[in-house]
Amino acid sequence: MGRWQPDASRRLQQAALALYAERGYDATTVAEIAERAGLTKRTFFRYFADKREVLFNGSDELRRLLVDATAAAPASAPPIEAVAVGLRASASMFAERHDFARRRHAIILATPDLQERELVKLASIGISIAAALRDRGASEEAATLAAQTGMTVFHVAFARWVDQDDPDALPRLIDESLAELRTLTAA
């Protein structure tokens, strides 16, 4: 595959996933990823800051989607329901990425440093959602609780989703996780 061919970012992601699965995340270098993709290390760094970001590349898009949808929830929605609107909206970005998400998830589960990175990214997104909730009039405490709880709901639903063969199941799994949360808090 020539260097001039389009979609270098996708090629790098696919090469990284394959190498991480074959050799493990820690044993794979940026140079090996670039070589497998038919590109240079320099090209790799045009798209990704480091080899972790190949796996976390979509987090800014997810953040925007969650924050925008949460902010656009009906004004009457309490904070956790506004977050639920955001979570449901976020599912739209994943249906076509099911295979990638499944492979990515397995790599993250096998690497403690990546598990930590995943949790940091989710917490960071939660901070942005909390800001959107405060802008809607929620108190600091309610905004933080709803946003971080929402990210936990997302994390649980996502883990269940990658274990299923139904790429369209994420919205249902989000709703099921929200229902389980309501059952837990009502007790």
JOBEL-V80859 format. One line per field, one symbol per residue. ss: DSSP state (H for helix, E for strand, C for the rest). psi: psi as a letter, one per 20 degrees, with the letter a starting at -180 (. if undefined). burial: # if it has 16 or more other ideal C-beta (glycine too) atoms within 10 Angstrom, else .. A space follows every 50 residues. Layout:
ss = ???
psi = ???
burial = ???
This chain:
ss = CCCCCCCHHHHHHHHHHHHHHHHCCCCCCHHHHHHHHCCCHHHHHHHCCC CCHHHHCCHHHHHHHHHHHHHCCCCCCCHHHHHHHHHHHHHHHCHHHHHH HHHHHHHHHCCHHHHHHHHHHHHHHHHHHHHHHHHCCCCHHHHHHHHHHH HHHHHHHHHHHHCCCCCCCHHHHHHHHHHHHHHHHHC
psi = pqhiqrlhggggggggggghhgiqghiprgghggghikrrhgggihhphr ihihhjhjhhgggggggghghiqqhiprghhghhgggghhhhihgijggg hgggghgghiohhhgggghggghghhghggghhhhijqrgggggggghgg hggggggghhgiirjohjiggghggghgggghggih.
burial = .......##.#######.##....#..#.#.###.####...##..##.. ##.######..##.###.###.#.....##.##########..#...#.# #.###.##..#..#..##..##..##..######.#.#...######### #.##.###.###......#######.##..#......
